[in-house]
Every structure is written in structure tokens, then in C-alpha cells.
Amino acid sequence: MAWLRSRIERSTGVTTWAIEWREGGRDGVVRSRSLGPVTEKEAEFQLAAERAGRGGSRRGAPVVTTPKKAVEAFLKHLAVSGRRQGTVDHAADKMQPLLAEWSDRPMAKWSRGMLETLLGERGWGTSRVRGALGVYRRFIAWCQAVGFACGDFVGDFKPPRARPQEHREALSPEQCRHLLDAARGHYLEVPIALGLFAGLSRADLRAITWKEVDLEAGLIARPRHKTGTRLRLPISAPLKDVLERQRHRTGRVCRGIPDDDSSLYHALHRLMDRAEVPRSGWHQLRHTAATLLAAAGTDVATIGRILGHRPGSVVTLRYLHTDDGRLRQAAEAVALVVRHGVVGLPPLPPAQGGPGQGGTSERQADTTPPQAQRCPPKRGRGALVRPR
């Protein structure tokens, strides 16, 4: 079994790391491999790779193994090295097509041409291709670290450029009511209500359980799936009505959600077509929740806390959308101030003593600071001198 050893250099004060292991049993010789001045996370990453490869990262011939065993060891390494479960699931989803198409071929012969053919047949979008390439590069680097024979099937492959997404406005309150009416009795009624009233993401909708929902206290307490931030979300009256209509209150709150994202989106789009609402994704419901909170007068800090963002994060501003009605309301507010408010100061009246006689005008007398008129004069440093 290998372990980590850190050392602080006296001359520079830099912390260096090394992997140590014992050869020949309990009384054997301790060997080590220096990692240099790396971070603690990187050292743990190398240690997990060392344990998964059983010493394959040392010098020697590459180890030939099957793709299935290599992928299983890679996913286990991600879990052992402290990666979140969402990261492990993301890597497993991106590695699954490789096992389905290339499982009968040696990993040493995996090439860039095979990857281009695979991506062309799958027809993935730009964001999914970029995410897959990141996982594949990490897998290739891990295979080189543990000593598995794997070809560099990514190389200098450049993903397609991301096209600007079409701007979709948040749903209006009337559209939200139509969507909730169309989803009444449907298995997506609870996920849609949680997305609109609580701002939960798609991953949170799949993970939330009844143990995290307290209907009597009107509170949802659970960690956010993406960042682990602890959420405390109040349950509004419409959301409480939807949750109370559910018969089964054990296990997952959102029952019957398909594991496939495409099926989940198709079901949502069918409900939107029935409600005569423009099609949008599940994440747009989260944007709608933030926009409705802002329209109700909620401050940005509270909105960010409900969404699970860090305090002061500018990401919260991306979730706030506006519409023509709110823009017209803002313009009317400015017009109201211009019509009935005081715009600018009136001109100063002429001096009483005439020009050049040292007189003081009434306007100038009114401009005396209120503090000087009410408070007694101060003595010493910083005293306020009254005009005579």
C-alpha cells in the first residue's frame, strides 16, 4: 500500500510531495517516487492513480488491459481521489459510447480517426462534444500515469465552435399558470412545480427525497447537487398544494422521471404544446423562478441564496430576465418623476445689496448646511464655522 509524504524545503519554503511504498513485506525496504512541488490535490490524484495501477506508473512496459477494466478503474480512481458523484457520473456517461463501439479493439490502437467517426455518427452538440473531449483527455493522462497502454485518440482535435444560443425569455405568470394546469395529474407536475416555485435544477429534481421536505414547517432542506451548498427553501402555498396531493411520501419526491434526458425533454415539450407555451428546457424554469422573484421585489442576495449561488456571485444576474412590460413600467416611473418631481434647482435671485456691495442673497442664505443651523459650534480642530 502506497502513501504520501510531504516535505518543506528549508531554503525556499516550498512544499514537495512524494509517493512511498514498502517492498518485501513489513520488514522490507521503503521506496519513494518524488512528485515535486505539486498541490495536495494533485498529489492525491497521483496517489489514487498509483493505487489503481498497482505500481504501473513506474518505469516499465505498458500494461495491456481490456477497455472495460480500464474504464472501471478510471471511474474508481475519480471516486477515490475525492471527485464529486456528479463528476463521476458525467465521466461514466461520456465513456459509455467508447465501450459500446470500441470494446473489441485494443486501447493501444485507438486513434483520432475513430473518434471523429464516432462523433459524426452520434451527432452530439457543441457543448456535449467539449465535455466529452475533456473526459477523454483526462482518461488518456490517467492511463499514462498508471502505465496502461492507450493510444492518444484525441490528439490536437479541436471541437466545433459554440454557436450563440437563441435568447429565450422567461415564462410569464400567465404562462406558468397554463403550464401548471396542463401538468395537473401528470407525473411531471411535481418537477415542474419545484422548478417554478423553488428554482431546483434538473439534477436536484432527480435527487430530492421526502426526508428533505418538511410540509409542516414549510421548508425544503437539502444540499445542492452541483456544488454541495446547503439549501433552505421555503415552500409556498401553491407548491404545498401540489406536494400534499401526492399519495406516496417515501423515497424520491419526483417519481417516474426518465433517466434519459431526451425523453425528459420530450415529455416537457408535449406539456408545453398542450398549454400553448413556447418550448424551453428545464433550466429555463429555474430562470423563470429567479425572474418572478425579482418581479415580486426580492433582492438579488436572497435570490442568489435560493438558487444556491455564492454570496455576491454575478451568476445570479444571468438568471434575471426582463420583458416589455417591466421595461414600460420603468419608463413610466421615470416619466412620473420628471412630471411631478423637482428636476434641477431654480436660478439664484439677485443679491440684495447690489453687485459689488458684498450683499448676500436669500438663495445663498438657504444653502447653509442644516447641521450648522441646528448644532452648536464646535471648538478646536474640525470646528464648523458659521457664516456671518
Backbone torsions as a table, in degrees:
resi	resn	phi	psi	omega
1	MET	NA	130.7	-178.9
2	ALA	-92.6	156.7	178.3
3	TRP	-145.3	169.6	-178.6
4	LEU	-100.6	148.7	176.3
5	ARG	-137.4	125.7	179.0
6	SER	-106.1	153.0	-178.7
7	ARG	-148.2	134.8	179.4
8	ILE	-101.6	120.6	178.4
9	GLU	-71.5	128.8	-176.7
10	ARG	-69.4	-33.9	-175.4
11	SER	-74.1	-39.8	-175.8
12	THR	-108.7	-21.1	-177.0
13	GLY	77.5	11.8	-178.8
14	VAL	-86.8	139.0	178.5
15	THR	-90.0	123.8	177.4
16	THR	-112.2	152.7	-177.2
17	TRP	-121.4	153.2	177.4
18	ALA	-148.7	149.7	175.7
19	ILE	-99.9	127.8	-179.5
20	GLU	-119.9	148.6	175.7
21	TRP	-150.8	161.2	-176.9
22	ARG	-110.8	130.2	179.1
23	GLU	-106.4	137.8	176.6
24	GLY	86.8	29.0	176.1
25	GLY	86.4	-161.5	-174.4
26	ARG	-67.9	-33.1	-179.1
27	ASP	-98.1	15.6	-177.2
28	GLY	-78.7	-177.5	-178.2
29	VAL	-86.5	138.5	178.0
30	VAL	-86.2	122.0	176.2
31	ARG	-104.9	161.2	-178.7
32	SER	-146.8	156.1	175.5
33	ARG	-135.2	119.4	-176.2
34	SER	-75.1	137.1	175.7
35	LEU	-102.4	-14.5	179.4
36	GLY	85.3	-167.4	-177.7
37	PRO	-81.2	70.3	179.3
38	VAL	-102.4	169.5	178.0
39	THR	-76.9	166.6	180.0
40	GLU	-66.6	-36.4	177.8
41	LYS	-63.9	-43.4	179.0
42	GLU	-66.0	-36.9	177.4
43	ALA	-64.6	-41.1	176.2
44	GLU	-65.2	-35.6	176.3
45	PHE	-61.5	-46.1	179.3
46	GLN	-66.3	-35.9	178.3
47	LEU	-66.4	-42.3	177.5
48	ALA	-64.1	-37.6	176.4
49	ALA	-66.0	-37.3	178.1
50	GLU	-63.7	-43.6	-179.9
51	ARG	-69.7	-38.2	-180.0
52	ALA	-68.4	-37.7	-179.8
53	GLY	-86.1	-6.7	179.1
54	ARG	55.0	46.8	176.9
55	GLY	88.2	8.9	-179.0
56	GLY	-70.1	-18.0	-179.2
57	SER	-73.3	-12.0	177.6
58	ARG	-75.3	170.1	-176.4
59	ARG	-66.7	139.0	-179.2
60	GLY	157.2	-178.1	-178.9
61	ALA	-72.4	144.1	177.6
62	PRO	-61.4	145.1	-179.6
63	VAL	-88.0	129.1	179.0
64	VAL	-92.7	124.1	179.6
65	THR	-140.5	170.8	-179.8
66	THR	-81.3	152.8	178.6
67	PRO	-59.6	-35.7	-178.3
68	LYS	-64.4	-44.9	179.5
69	LYS	-66.5	-37.7	-179.7
70	ALA	-66.0	-42.8	-179.7
71	VAL	-67.3	-40.7	177.6
72	GLU	-62.4	-42.0	178.0
73	ALA	-67.0	-35.9	178.7
74	PHE	-65.4	-44.9	178.7
75	LEU	-66.3	-37.5	176.6
76	LYS	-65.1	-37.9	177.5
77	HIS	-62.9	-41.0	178.4
78	LEU	-62.5	-39.6	179.8
79	ALA	-69.2	-40.1	-178.1
80	VAL	-70.0	-33.9	-176.2
81	SER	-80.4	7.7	173.3
82	GLY	93.8	12.3	177.4
83	ARG	-72.4	150.5	178.9
84	ARG	-70.1	159.0	-178.9
85	GLN	-64.4	-32.3	176.4
86	GLY	-63.3	-37.5	177.4
87	THR	-67.4	-39.9	178.3
88	VAL	-65.6	-42.3	178.6
89	ASP	-65.5	-37.6	177.7
90	HIS	-63.6	-43.3	178.5
91	ALA	-66.2	-38.7	178.6
92	ALA	-65.1	-37.5	178.7
93	ASP	-66.3	-37.1	-178.6
94	LYS	-79.5	-25.8	178.9
95	MET	-84.2	-15.9	-177.8
96	GLN	-62.0	-42.6	177.3
97	PRO	-61.1	-33.1	178.3
98	LEU	-65.8	-41.0	178.2
99	LEU	-68.0	-33.5	-178.9
100	ALA	-72.5	-32.1	-174.5
101	GLU	-102.8	-32.3	-171.5
102	TRP	-116.4	17.0	-176.4
103	SER	-67.3	-23.6	-178.8
104	ASP	-91.9	5.7	-178.2
105	ARG	-116.3	143.1	178.2
106	PRO	-64.3	142.8	-178.7
107	MET	-65.9	-25.5	179.4
108	ALA	-66.3	-20.1	-178.3
109	LYS	-102.3	7.4	175.5
110	TRP	-68.3	132.4	-173.3
111	SER	-131.4	172.1	-179.9
112	ARG	-69.6	-34.3	177.7
113	GLY	-61.3	-38.3	177.0
114	MET	-64.0	-38.4	179.2
115	LEU	-67.0	-43.0	178.7
116	GLU	-62.0	-39.2	177.5
117	THR	-65.9	-41.3	-180.0
118	LEU	-63.4	-46.1	-179.5
119	LEU	-66.2	-34.5	177.4
120	GLY	-67.0	-37.7	178.9
121	GLU	-73.0	-35.4	-178.6
122	ARG	-73.5	-32.4	-179.5
123	GLY	66.7	38.9	-178.7
124	TRP	-72.2	157.0	175.4
125	GLY	-77.6	175.4	-175.8
126	THR	-64.3	-46.3	-177.7
127	SER	-65.3	-37.2	-179.6
128	ARG	-70.5	-36.3	177.4
129	VAL	-64.5	-43.4	178.9
130	ARG	-62.4	-42.3	177.4
131	GLY	-64.4	-38.1	179.2
132	ALA	-68.0	-39.6	180.0
133	LEU	-64.5	-36.0	176.3
134	GLY	-63.3	-40.8	177.9
135	VAL	-67.4	-40.9	-178.5
136	TYR	-65.9	-40.2	177.2
137	ARG	-64.7	-38.8	177.9
138	ARG	-66.3	-36.6	178.7
139	PHE	-67.7	-40.6	179.2
140	ILE	-65.0	-43.7	178.7
141	ALA	-63.8	-37.3	178.9
142	TRP	-67.1	-41.1	178.1
143	CYS	-62.0	-39.4	176.9
144	GLN	-66.9	-32.9	-179.1
145	ALA	-71.6	-38.5	-178.0
146	VAL	-90.3	-9.1	176.9
147	GLY	91.6	19.2	176.2
148	PHE	-83.0	142.2	178.5
149	ALA	-78.2	112.0	-179.4
150	CYS	-147.3	130.2	178.5
151	GLY	-75.7	152.2	177.9
152	ASP	-81.7	83.6	-174.7
153	PHE	-82.8	-0.7	176.0
154	VAL	-99.2	-52.0	177.7
155	GLY	59.9	-133.6	179.3
156	ASP	-99.1	29.3	179.7
157	PHE	-64.4	127.9	-178.7
158	LYS	-103.9	126.8	179.2
159	PRO	-70.5	158.6	177.6
160	PRO	-65.4	154.3	179.8
161	ARG	-69.9	142.8	-179.7
162	ALA	-76.0	128.5	176.5
163	ARG	-83.5	143.5	178.9
164	PRO	-63.8	128.4	-179.4
165	GLN	-72.2	147.5	178.5
166	GLU	-67.8	131.6	-178.0
167	HIS	-72.7	124.9	179.3
168	ARG	-116.1	127.7	-179.1
169	GLU	-74.3	156.8	175.4
170	ALA	-70.8	156.6	-179.6
171	LEU	-70.7	143.5	176.7
172	SER	-80.3	163.4	177.6
173	PRO	-56.8	-38.0	178.7
174	GLU	-65.7	-41.6	177.3
175	GLN	-65.1	-35.7	176.6
176	CYS	-63.2	-40.8	178.0
177	ARG	-64.4	-42.1	178.5
178	HIS	-62.5	-40.6	-179.3
179	LEU	-67.4	-40.5	178.6
180	LEU	-67.4	-36.2	176.9
181	ASP	-66.3	-39.5	179.2
182	ALA	-69.7	-28.8	-177.9
183	ALA	-90.0	0.8	-177.8
184	ARG	-64.6	124.9	-177.7
185	GLY	85.9	-8.9	179.3
186	HIS	-85.7	156.3	-179.6
187	TYR	-70.9	-10.9	176.0
188	LEU	-95.5	7.0	-179.2
189	GLU	-64.3	-45.3	-179.5
190	VAL	-67.5	-46.2	177.5
191	PRO	-60.4	-38.9	179.8
192	ILE	-67.2	-41.4	179.0
193	ALA	-65.2	-40.6	177.9
194	LEU	-67.0	-35.0	178.2
195	GLY	-69.2	-37.6	-177.2
196	LEU	-81.1	-41.0	-173.6
197	PHE	-94.6	-25.0	-178.5
198	ALA	-115.1	-11.6	178.2
199	GLY	69.6	28.6	179.9
200	LEU	-76.6	145.3	178.6
201	SER	-81.7	174.5	-178.6
202	ARG	-64.4	-39.5	178.5
203	ALA	-67.0	-38.2	178.4
204	ASP	-68.3	-34.4	178.7
205	LEU	-64.1	-35.3	179.9
206	ARG	-77.1	-22.4	-173.2
207	ALA	-102.3	-18.2	-174.2
208	ILE	-67.1	139.5	-179.6
209	THR	-121.4	166.2	-179.1
210	TRP	-70.4	-20.9	176.2
211	LYS	-66.1	-22.6	-178.8
212	GLU	-92.8	0.3	-178.3
213	VAL	-113.7	123.1	178.0
214	ASP	-116.6	98.6	-177.3
215	LEU	-70.8	-33.2	-180.0
216	GLU	-67.0	-43.3	177.6
217	ALA	-82.3	-13.2	-179.0
218	GLY	66.3	47.9	-174.0
219	LEU	-146.1	141.4	172.6
220	ILE	-113.5	119.9	-178.8
221	ALA	-123.0	113.0	-179.7
222	ARG	-161.4	156.9	175.1
223	PRO	-80.0	143.3	177.1
224	ARG	-69.3	137.1	-173.4
225	HIS	-65.5	-33.2	-173.3
226	LYS	-80.2	-44.2	-173.3
227	THR	-114.9	-13.6	-176.9
228	GLY	81.0	4.8	178.8
229	THR	-66.1	135.2	-179.2
230	ARG	-74.5	123.4	-178.7
231	LEU	-105.1	140.6	172.4
232	ARG	-131.5	98.2	-171.7
233	LEU	-108.4	124.4	175.9
234	PRO	-71.8	146.2	179.9
235	ILE	-97.6	118.7	179.0
236	SER	-78.4	170.2	-177.7
237	ALA	-63.2	-45.8	177.9
238	PRO	-62.8	-39.4	178.7
239	LEU	-66.9	-36.8	178.3
240	LYS	-64.6	-38.1	177.5
241	ASP	-63.3	-39.6	179.2
242	VAL	-66.5	-42.4	-178.4
243	LEU	-70.4	-34.7	-179.6
244	GLU	-70.4	-21.3	178.5
245	ARG	-77.5	-8.2	-179.2
246	GLN	-80.2	132.9	-178.6
247	ARG	-77.2	-49.8	-176.8
248	HIS	-85.6	121.9	-179.4
249	ARG	-123.2	42.0	174.3
250	THR	-133.8	149.5	179.3
251	GLY	77.4	-140.7	-177.6
252	ARG	-74.0	143.3	177.8
253	VAL	-75.0	-44.2	-178.7
254	CYS	-93.9	94.0	-179.0
255	ARG	-88.1	148.0	174.1
256	GLY	81.5	7.7	179.3
257	ILE	-71.8	129.7	179.1
258	PRO	-65.6	146.3	176.7
259	ASP	-73.3	-26.6	179.9
260	ASP	-82.2	129.5	-179.1
261	ASP	-65.8	-36.2	-178.7
262	SER	-63.6	-41.9	177.8
263	SER	-65.3	-36.8	178.8
264	LEU	-66.0	-40.6	178.6
265	TYR	-69.3	-39.5	178.9
266	HIS	-62.2	-41.2	178.6
267	ALA	-63.9	-40.8	178.0
268	LEU	-65.4	-40.1	-179.5
269	HIS	-66.8	-35.2	177.3
270	ARG	-64.9	-39.1	176.6
271	LEU	-67.4	-38.3	178.5
272	MET	-66.1	-37.2	176.0
273	ASP	-65.7	-37.7	178.4
274	ARG	-66.6	-36.3	-179.7
275	ALA	-85.9	-0.4	-178.3
276	GLU	57.3	46.6	178.3
277	VAL	-114.9	139.5	178.5
278	PRO	-57.5	138.8	-177.9
279	ARG	-65.9	139.8	175.7
280	SER	-155.7	175.1	-177.5
281	GLY	-93.8	179.1	179.1
282	TRP	-66.8	-33.1	-179.3
283	HIS	-68.4	-24.4	178.2
284	GLN	-68.1	-27.0	174.8
285	LEU	-64.9	-35.1	176.9
286	ARG	-67.0	-39.9	175.6
287	HIS	-64.2	-38.6	179.5
288	THR	-63.6	-40.7	178.3
289	ALA	-60.7	-43.1	179.3
290	ALA	-66.3	-39.1	-179.7
291	THR	-67.5	-40.7	178.2
292	LEU	-66.5	-36.0	176.1
293	LEU	-64.3	-41.1	178.5
294	ALA	-67.0	-37.6	178.5
295	ALA	-66.7	-28.2	178.1
296	ALA	-80.5	-1.1	178.2
297	GLY	94.7	12.7	179.3
298	THR	-75.3	137.1	-179.1
299	ASP	-73.0	162.6	-174.6
300	VAL	-66.1	-35.8	-179.7
301	ALA	-62.4	-42.2	179.3
302	THR	-68.4	-39.5	178.2
303	ILE	-62.1	-44.1	177.8
304	GLY	-62.7	-35.3	178.3
305	ARG	-68.8	-37.6	178.1
306	ILE	-67.6	-39.4	179.7
307	LEU	-75.6	-14.3	179.8
308	GLY	88.8	20.5	179.0
309	HIS	-85.9	162.0	177.4
310	ARG	-70.1	150.5	178.7
311	PRO	-60.3	129.6	179.7
312	GLY	79.5	10.3	-178.5
313	SER	-74.4	137.4	178.0
314	VAL	-77.8	-8.1	179.0
315	VAL	-63.3	-29.6	-179.6
316	THR	-61.1	-34.3	-179.2
317	LEU	-65.5	-25.6	178.8
318	ARG	-70.3	-20.6	-178.2
319	TYR	-87.2	-8.1	-177.1
320	LEU	-94.9	119.2	178.5
321	HIS	-113.1	158.3	177.0
322	THR	-125.6	165.6	179.4
323	ASP	-134.2	177.7	-177.5
324	ASP	-64.7	-33.6	-179.4
325	GLY	-65.1	-43.1	179.4
326	ARG	-70.5	-35.1	175.8
327	LEU	-65.0	-40.8	178.0
328	ARG	-65.6	-37.5	178.5
329	GLN	-64.6	-39.7	178.0
330	ALA	-65.6	-39.6	179.1
331	ALA	-65.7	-39.1	178.1
332	GLU	-66.9	-33.6	177.6
333	ALA	-64.9	-39.2	177.6
334	VAL	-66.4	-41.0	178.9
335	ALA	-64.2	-35.9	178.2
336	LEU	-64.9	-39.2	177.8
337	VAL	-66.5	-38.9	-178.7
338	VAL	-67.2	-38.8	-176.5
339	ARG	-74.0	-44.5	-172.1
340	HIS	-109.1	-7.3	179.9
341	GLY	-95.5	177.7	178.7
342	VAL	-94.4	118.5	179.6
343	VAL	-109.9	110.7	179.7
344	GLY	77.3	179.0	-179.5
345	LEU	-110.9	145.3	177.1
346	PRO	-67.8	157.7	-179.4
347	PRO	-65.6	153.5	-178.6
348	LEU	-74.1	137.8	176.0
349	PRO	-73.7	161.3	-179.9
350	PRO	-67.8	156.7	-178.8
351	ALA	-67.8	147.0	-177.9
352	GLN	-71.1	-37.5	-176.0
353	GLY	-85.9	5.6	-179.5
354	GLY	83.8	163.8	-178.0
355	PRO	-69.1	134.3	175.7
356	GLY	83.0	3.4	-178.1
357	GLN	-105.0	6.7	175.4
358	GLY	76.0	16.4	179.0
359	GLY	-73.0	161.9	179.4
360	THR	-117.5	129.2	-178.3
361	SER	-78.8	161.9	177.7
362	GLU	-66.1	-36.5	179.7
363	ARG	-64.4	-38.6	178.5
364	GLN	-69.6	-33.8	178.1
365	ALA	-68.1	-32.7	-179.8
366	ASP	-73.7	-18.7	-178.3
367	THR	-83.7	6.9	177.4
368	THR	-66.0	132.3	-177.7
369	PRO	-54.9	136.6	179.0
370	PRO	-59.4	-31.1	-179.6
371	GLN	-64.8	-35.0	179.4
372	ALA	-72.1	-26.9	-178.7
373	GLN	-81.2	-29.7	-174.2
374	ARG	-97.3	-41.2	-171.6
375	CYS	-87.8	148.7	175.3
376	PRO	-69.3	155.3	-178.4
377	PRO	-66.2	143.6	178.5
378	LYS	-91.4	149.9	178.5
379	ARG	-107.9	152.4	177.0
380	GLY	89.1	-154.4	-174.6
381	ARG	-70.5	136.4	178.7
382	GLY	77.4	17.8	180.0
383	ALA	-69.7	145.8	-179.1
384	LEU	-92.3	121.6	-177.0
385	VAL	-93.6	124.2	177.5
386	ARG	-78.6	141.9	175.1
387	PRO	-72.2	138.8	-179.7
388	ARG	-101.1	NA	NA
